Amino acid sequence: MPVKVSVVVPVYNPGPYIEDCIASVLRQSLPRDEYEVIFVDDGSSDETPARLDALAAEHPHIQVIHQEPSGWSGKPRNVGIAASKGEFVMFVDNDDFLGDEALERMYDYGVANEADLVIGKMAGKGRPVPVELFRRNHPRATVENAPLMSSLTPHKMLRRSFLDRIGLRFPEGRRRLEDHVFVAEAYLRASNISVLSDYVCYYHIKREDASNAGFQRFDPVGYFGNLREALDVVERYTEPGAKRDRMFHRWLNNEMTERLRGKRFLNLPDDYRRELFDEIHKVIAERMGPSVFALLAPAQRVVAELAAAGRYEDVLAVAEWEAAVTPSTALERVVWDGGALKLDFTAEYTADGAPKTYPADTAVASDGPAATAAEAISRLEHGTAARFNKANVDLVVRERETHAQFFQPVEVTRETVPVEGEADRVRLVVRATATVNPATAASGTPLTAGLWDAFVRLTIGGWTREHRLFPVSRDPLPAVPVPGVVGGRRVLPYWTVKNNFALDVDMASKRLGFGDFKPEDFTVAGDRLRAVLPFHVEGDVKASVRLTGPKPAAEVLEVPATLSPAEGGGAVLDAPLPVRSLQEGGWRLALALLADVAEPRFFTLPLVVRNSPAGLKVVKPAAKKSAAAAAAVAGPRSGPGAVRKLARKLPLPVRRALVRALGRGRTPARQEGK
């Protein structure tokens, strides 16, 4: 069988952090005779070489290459390319991991679109990843029609024949930005690039010891020398004009001006901060022209102009001013609307905790760099107000364990709010209504089981920042709607302990409120059990009722039930009772809200159906022995703390598998409602 994909993993002293990577390449949905994994050990001195050799001995599709230390990832990747037999080559770092269907989906998408390069959606845990690029699928992406330049890391799938045809390899040796040089050329020379955004293919992980290579402080002279090489590649394969400017803009914005802004700049040691500024100044002055500056938003442009002029003290002053600017959000209302949640919220920026204000007069003077830091700040504020018609807000739901995230549909209006007592100042407020449909929220597919946090991405002027979705007031907290049984999922909207809005999908048990049901909530008429339950349903939902008979036989009967919308809210439970099959005594009740799933989850109710000569009646069960007596019988047991600590030490994929194995319950490390 021809090899479809070769996975190349450069390895250097990852220790236990490689286990998630190993587990993920072994879990791939692509048949094992259709892909290979090549671990290139770059002279590791820990236990990893032996671990990999044992792995290769056990799995024929895994190969290990050992070499002397080269100092960086470029040479190991090139060695992996040379050894690869696949139609495509996929690059993975040793402390990251793949989605279970990543190789199969990316390969199929690349073949279907005749792509030389395929980019799969990324999720970052403690590490930044592109966001805008993955709003939708891009079967034919270019640097002009898609934000490809936001993704310059090597974690992509490339056609091997394309790499050989143009002779593309990574720069080698101990250096920085070898991936920028490689990817920039690939973008410019590929016949087609495809971006797969409807499935999380790659998980980019920050190690708990923060020893990922990308987190180490770099030498500014060497770093920006390497950055010039990436600029050289762009100049080699483009003509002066919009395409080149668009690509240069990425480095000017991300690698230069962003490093000189706010707390990121202020938190650096003084001597290092000055050295960094000097190197950035040189690159901007040498390589960035007015046409690139024109693409910057106001906040970035004023910094770039000051840096180009070598005005370190003014850049520092602007950073100190900007450090006080942060986003704020206010969730005003959340309701069920059919099968979806509607969230009404506002977002704006604040300064020192108070709403940020801007000039009401939006005229902008921009002839050359500002004469002072104060003038630069004034230009920034005027420019931000002038561009308010382009302000935007997004709602993203992010799974807490994996950090997989998805954009939700949002309707936006922009409000310029006068400031009382300041006729020449206004607030810039973005008002939005987001729709979260659990059945389609994950790029057209249902949300998976997990805790999903809501994040707001607010873009005004040159600020694009994320913020958790907070309530409009905290005393009292706004009410959240009842749990929903929608889209084949149990969905619980709730406030976290830190007052952030979140969704619990198929995880909750106690918070669903089954323990609060009372006998009077249920009626038995003939052979029908009925109740109005505090759940939202869009239409009829197939449920199931389980009855467990009295001991010692404890016979178990399951009967189909239906949840239907109730007038005035809630859901009507209707279930037939097998009267002739019920022996006398108490039958304990359990309810599965969703019966039409592979493994229905039953929740025990604090009620029994008592069958007596007088008929059927729902009552409370007989009182159990006290907790102290039960403990005395059961003996000592370990508390949750030790188990929770043990669970946290497990690799992430193992924790995820444990969640699934426990019937979509929760591991000790993932408590419901947190």
SVG drawing of the C-alpha trace seen along z (x, -y; Angstrom):
<svg xmlns="http://www.w3.org/2000/svg" viewBox="-57 -70 84 82">
<polyline fill="none" stroke="black" stroke-width="0.4" points="0.0,0.0 1.5,-3.4 2.2,-5.7 -0.1,-8.7 1.5,-10.7 4.8,-10.8 4.7,-12.5 8.1,-14.1 8.8,-14.8 12.0,-16.5 12.9,-15.4 15.2,-16.9 14.9,-16.1 11.1,-16.3 10.9,-14.0 7.3,-13.1 5.9,-15.8 6.4,-13.6 3.8,-11.1 0.8,-13.1 2.4,-13.3 3.1,-9.6 -0.4,-8.7 -1.9,-11.0 0.0,-9.5 -1.0,-6.0 -4.7,-7.0 -4.9,-8.3 -8.0,-7.2 -5.9,-6.7 -5.0,-3.0 -1.5,-2.3 -0.3,-1.0 -1.2,-4.3 1.0,-6.6 4.4,-6.5 5.9,-8.4 9.6,-9.4 11.0,-10.6 14.3,-12.4 16.2,-12.4 18.6,-15.4 21.0,-14.1 18.6,-13.8 20.4,-13.1 17.3,-12.1 15.4,-8.8 13.7,-9.6 16.0,-7.7 15.3,-4.4 11.6,-5.2 11.4,-5.8 13.5,-2.7 11.1,-0.6 8.1,-2.2 9.6,-1.6 10.2,2.0 6.6,2.4 5.1,0.5 6.3,1.2 5.0,-2.2 7.2,-4.1 10.9,-4.9 13.5,-6.5 16.6,-8.3 19.3,-9.3 21.8,-12.0 24.3,-14.3 22.8,-17.5 22.3,-20.1 21.1,-22.9 17.7,-23.5 14.7,-21.9 15.7,-22.7 18.1,-19.8 16.0,-17.1 13.0,-18.1 15.2,-18.0 16.5,-14.5 12.9,-13.5 12.0,-14.7 14.8,-12.8 13.7,-9.6 10.0,-10.0 8.1,-7.8 4.7,-9.5 2.9,-11.5 2.6,-14.3 4.9,-15.2 3.3,-16.5 5.5,-18.4 4.7,-17.9 6.7,-19.2 7.5,-16.7 5.5,-18.5 2.3,-19.0 -0.2,-16.5 -2.7,-15.8 -6.4,-15.4 -7.4,-11.8 -8.6,-12.3 -6.1,-15.0 -4.0,-13.0 -7.0,-11.5 -8.9,-14.7 -5.9,-16.8 -4.8,-14.3 -8.3,-13.9 -8.7,-17.7 -5.4,-18.2 -6.0,-15.6 -9.5,-16.8 -8.2,-20.4 -4.9,-19.4 -3.1,-21.3 0.7,-21.5 0.2,-22.7 -2.6,-22.0 -3.1,-23.9 -5.3,-22.2 -7.1,-24.1 -5.0,-24.7 -5.9,-25.0 -3.5,-26.6 -3.2,-25.7 -1.1,-28.4 0.3,-29.3 -1.1,-31.7 -2.5,-30.2 -4.1,-31.9 -7.8,-32.7 -9.0,-34.6 -7.5,-32.1 -9.8,-29.4 -13.1,-31.2 -14.0,-29.0 -12.5,-26.5 -10.4,-27.9 -10.0,-25.3 -7.9,-27.7 -6.1,-30.2 -3.5,-32.7 -1.7,-35.5 -4.1,-37.9 -7.5,-36.3 -6.8,-34.7 -4.8,-35.6 -2.2,-33.0 0.5,-35.1 -0.9,-34.7 0.4,-31.1 4.1,-30.8 4.8,-27.9 5.8,-24.6 2.9,-22.5 1.5,-21.9 1.2,-19.1 3.1,-19.6 3.2,-17.5 6.6,-15.7 6.9,-16.2 6.4,-19.9 9.2,-20.1 11.6,-18.2 10.5,-20.1 11.5,-23.5 14.2,-22.2 12.6,-23.6 14.2,-22.7 14.5,-24.3 17.6,-26.5 19.8,-24.5 21.9,-25.3 21.1,-27.1 19.0,-30.0 15.5,-31.4 12.6,-31.8 13.7,-28.9 10.0,-28.1 9.2,-31.7 11.8,-31.3 10.5,-27.9 6.8,-28.7 7.0,-32.1 8.6,-30.4 6.1,-27.6 3.2,-30.1 4.7,-32.0 5.6,-28.9 2.7,-26.4 0.3,-25.8 -2.5,-25.7 -2.9,-26.0 -5.9,-24.6 -7.0,-25.6 -9.2,-23.0 -11.1,-24.8 -13.9,-22.6 -11.9,-20.1 -9.1,-20.8 -6.1,-19.0 -3.2,-20.4 -2.9,-21.1 -0.1,-23.6 0.8,-23.1 2.8,-25.2 4.8,-22.9 4.2,-23.3 8.0,-24.0 7.7,-26.6 10.7,-25.1 9.3,-25.1 11.9,-26.6 9.6,-29.4 9.3,-30.6 13.0,-31.2 14.3,-34.8 16.1,-35.4 19.2,-37.4 17.7,-40.4 20.7,-40.7 20.4,-37.1 16.6,-37.0 16.2,-40.0 19.1,-38.9 17.1,-35.7 13.9,-37.8 15.7,-39.7 16.2,-36.3 12.4,-35.8 12.0,-39.3 14.7,-38.4 12.6,-35.4 9.5,-37.6 11.6,-40.1 13.0,-37.2 9.6,-35.9 7.4,-39.0 7.5,-42.4 7.1,-45.6 3.4,-46.2 0.3,-45.1 1.3,-41.5 4.7,-42.2 3.4,-44.9 0.8,-42.6 3.4,-40.0 5.8,-42.6 3.0,-44.0 2.8,-40.7 6.4,-40.9 6.1,-44.7 3.0,-44.2 3.6,-40.9 7.4,-40.7 8.1,-44.4 5.4,-46.8 3.6,-44.3 6.8,-43.7 7.0,-47.4 3.5,-47.8 2.1,-47.9 3.0,-45.5 4.8,-43.2 7.4,-45.8 7.4,-47.3 7.9,-43.9 11.3,-43.4 14.5,-44.2 15.8,-47.7 18.9,-46.7 17.2,-43.9 14.3,-46.2 16.7,-48.8 18.6,-46.2 15.4,-44.9 14.2,-48.4 17.5,-49.1 17.3,-46.0 13.6,-46.6 14.5,-50.2 17.1,-49.1 14.9,-46.6 12.0,-49.1 14.3,-51.9 16.0,-49.5 13.0,-47.5 9.6,-49.0 8.2,-51.8 5.2,-54.1 3.0,-51.6 3.5,-49.0 2.9,-51.6 -0.4,-52.4 -1.7,-48.9 -1.2,-49.3 -4.1,-50.1 -3.6,-53.4 -2.2,-51.8 0.5,-50.0 1.2,-52.8 2.1,-55.4 4.5,-52.9 6.1,-51.9 6.6,-55.6 8.3,-56.4 10.4,-53.2 11.5,-54.1 12.6,-57.5 14.6,-55.8 12.6,-57.5 12.9,-55.0 11.7,-57.2 8.5,-58.1 7.8,-54.4 8.2,-53.7 5.8,-56.5 3.1,-55.2 3.6,-51.7 3.0,-53.0 -0.2,-54.8 -1.4,-51.7 -0.8,-49.3 -3.9,-50.7 -6.2,-49.8 -8.1,-46.6 -11.4,-45.2 -14.6,-44.8 -17.8,-42.8 -21.3,-42.8 -23.8,-39.9 -27.2,-41.5 -29.5,-38.6 -29.3,-35.0 -32.4,-32.9 -33.3,-29.8 -34.6,-30.6 -35.7,-27.3 -32.7,-25.1 -30.2,-27.9 -29.1,-30.2 -29.3,-34.0 -26.8,-36.1 -27.1,-39.9 -23.9,-41.6 -21.9,-44.8 -18.1,-45.3 -15.8,-48.2 -12.3,-49.2 -11.5,-50.6 -8.6,-52.6 -7.6,-52.2 -11.0,-50.4 -13.2,-53.2 -14.8,-53.3 -12.2,-54.5 -13.2,-57.7 -12.1,-59.1 -12.2,-62.5 -15.6,-63.3 -13.7,-65.0 -12.3,-62.3 -10.1,-64.4 -6.6,-62.8 -3.3,-64.7 -0.7,-62.3 2.1,-64.1 5.1,-62.2 5.8,-60.9 4.2,-62.7 6.5,-65.3 5.9,-64.1 4.5,-61.0 1.4,-63.0 0.8,-63.8 1.3,-60.2 -1.3,-59.2 -3.7,-61.8 -3.3,-60.5 -3.9,-57.0 -7.2,-58.0 -8.3,-60.1 -7.5,-57.3 -9.3,-54.7 -12.5,-56.9 -12.3,-57.6 -12.2,-53.8 -15.0,-52.9 -17.2,-51.9 -14.8,-49.0 -15.0,-47.9 -16.0,-44.3 -16.8,-41.8 -16.8,-38.0 -18.0,-35.3 -15.9,-32.3 -16.7,-29.1 -13.6,-27.3 -13.4,-23.8 -11.6,-24.0 -9.6,-20.9 -8.4,-20.9 -8.8,-24.6 -10.6,-23.8 -12.5,-26.9 -15.2,-27.9 -16.7,-31.2 -20.4,-31.7 -22.7,-33.9 -22.9,-37.5 -25.0,-40.5 -23.2,-43.7 -24.2,-47.4 -21.9,-50.2 -22.8,-53.0 -21.0,-56.3 -22.1,-57.2 -21.7,-60.9 -19.7,-61.3 -21.5,-63.3 -19.7,-66.6 -17.2,-66.1 -18.8,-67.4 -15.7,-66.7 -15.3,-63.0 -17.3,-59.8 -17.3,-56.2 -17.2,-53.6 -19.5,-50.7 -20.1,-47.6 -23.5,-45.9 -23.9,-42.3 -26.3,-39.4 -24.7,-36.0 -26.4,-32.7 -25.0,-29.5 -26.6,-26.4 -25.2,-23.4 -26.1,-21.2 -24.0,-23.2 -21.6,-25.3 -18.5,-23.4 -18.2,-24.5 -21.5,-22.9 -21.2,-19.9 -22.4,-19.4 -20.3,-20.6 -18.5,-17.6 -18.9,-16.7 -17.0,-19.2 -17.0,-22.6 -17.2,-25.4 -16.1,-28.9 -17.4,-32.0 -14.8,-34.5 -15.3,-37.8 -12.8,-39.1 -13.1,-42.9 -11.5,-44.8 -11.5,-48.6 -8.7,-50.5 -5.4,-48.7 -6.7,-46.7 -7.8,-43.1 -8.1,-41.4 -10.0,-38.5 -12.0,-38.8 -14.2,-36.4 -17.9,-37.1 -18.9,-38.7 -22.4,-39.5 -23.8,-43.0 -24.1,-42.9 -22.7,-40.6 -25.0,-41.3 -27.3,-39.7 -26.0,-37.7 -28.4,-37.7 -30.5,-34.6 -29.4,-31.9 -31.9,-29.7 -32.8,-26.2 -30.7,-23.3 -31.5,-22.4 -31.9,-19.0 -31.1,-20.1 -29.1,-18.9 -28.6,-15.5 -26.8,-17.1 -27.6,-18.1 -26.6,-21.8 -26.3,-23.6 -25.7,-27.4 -24.1,-28.6 -21.9,-31.1 -18.5,-29.9 -17.1,-30.5 -15.3,-33.6 -18.6,-34.8 -17.7,-33.9 -20.4,-32.6 -19.9,-29.0 -21.7,-25.9 -21.6,-22.5 -22.2,-20.0 -23.1,-16.4 -21.0,-16.7 -23.2,-17.9 -25.1,-15.7 -25.9,-17.4 -26.4,-20.8 -29.1,-19.4 -31.3,-19.4 -32.6,-15.9 -32.0,-15.7 -34.6,-18.5 -37.5,-16.7 -40.5,-16.0 -43.3,-13.4 -45.8,-16.2 -43.9,-17.1 -45.1,-13.7 -48.5,-12.3 -49.6,-8.8 -52.8,-8.5 -53.7,-5.0 -50.5,-3.7 -48.9,-7.1 -46.2,-8.8 -46.2,-12.6 -44.3,-15.5 -43.3,-19.0 -39.5,-19.2 -37.2,-22.3 -35.6,-21.6 -35.8,-23.3 -36.6,-21.3 -37.2,-22.5 -39.6,-19.7 -40.3,-16.1 -37.2,-14.4 -36.9,-10.6 -36.1,-9.9 -36.2,-6.8 -37.3,-5.9 -35.7,-3.1 -37.5,-1.4 -35.5,0.8 -37.6,3.1 -37.4,4.0 -34.7,6.2 -33.6,8.9 -34.5,9.4 -34.0,5.7 -35.5,6.3 -34.8,3.5 -37.3,2.3 -36.8,-0.4 -39.6,-2.1 -39.6,-4.8 -40.5,-8.3 -41.0,-11.6 -40.0,-15.1 -42.2,-17.8 -42.3,-21.6 -44.6,-22.7 -46.8,-25.7 -45.2,-28.4 -41.8,-26.8 -40.2,-23.5 -40.6,-20.1 -43.5,-17.6 -42.2,-14.1 -44.6,-11.4 -43.9,-7.7 -46.0,-4.5 -45.7,-2.4 -45.7,1.4 -48.3,1.9 -48.7,5.6 -44.9,6.1 -44.5,4.2 -44.6,6.4 -45.8,4.8 -43.3,2.5 -41.2,-0.5 -39.6,-0.9 -36.7,-3.3 -36.9,-5.9 -34.1,-7.0 -34.4,-9.2 -32.3,-9.4 -33.0,-12.8 -31.6,-11.4 -32.5,-7.9 -31.5,-8.2 -27.8,-8.1 -25.2,-5.3 -25.0,-5.1 -27.9,-6.8 -27.0,-8.2 -29.5,-7.6 -29.9,-10.0 -31.3,-8.6 -34.2,-10.5 -34.9,-10.7 -38.3,-9.1 -39.9,-5.7 -43.1,-4.5 -44.9,-2.5 -47.2,0.3 -49.8,1.3 -53.4,2.6 -54.5,-1.0 -52.6,-1.7 -49.5,-3.4 -48.1,-6.4 -44.9,-8.4 -43.4,-8.8 -40.1,-9.4 -38.0,-6.3 -37.6,-5.0 -35.0,-6.9 -31.5,-5.4 -29.1,-4.9 -27.2,-7.9 -24.0,-9.0 -22.0,-8.2 -23.4,-4.7 -22.9,-4.1 -19.3,-5.3 -18.8,-2.9 -20.0,0.0 -18.0,-1.0 -14.8,-1.8 -12.4,-4.6 -12.0,-5.8 -9.5,-8.2 -10.7,-11.7 -11.0,-13.3 -7.8,-15.3 -5.3,-12.5 -7.3,-11.2 -7.5,-14.7 -3.8,-15.2 -3.2,-11.8 -5.5,-12.7 -3.7,-16.0 -0.5,-14.1 -2.0,-12.0 -1.3,-13.1 -4.1,-15.1 -5.2,-12.5 -5.4,-9.9 -7.6,-12.3 -9.8,-12.8 -10.1,-9.1 -10.9,-8.6 -13.7,-11.1 -15.2,-9.1 -14.6,-5.8 -16.5,-7.0 -19.6,-7.6 -19.1,-11.2 -18.8,-11.9 -16.0,-14.0 -12.5,-13.3 -11.4,-14.7 -9.5,-17.4 -12.7,-18.6 -15.3,-19.3 -18.7,-20.4 -19.7,-24.0 -16.1,-25.2"/>
</svg>
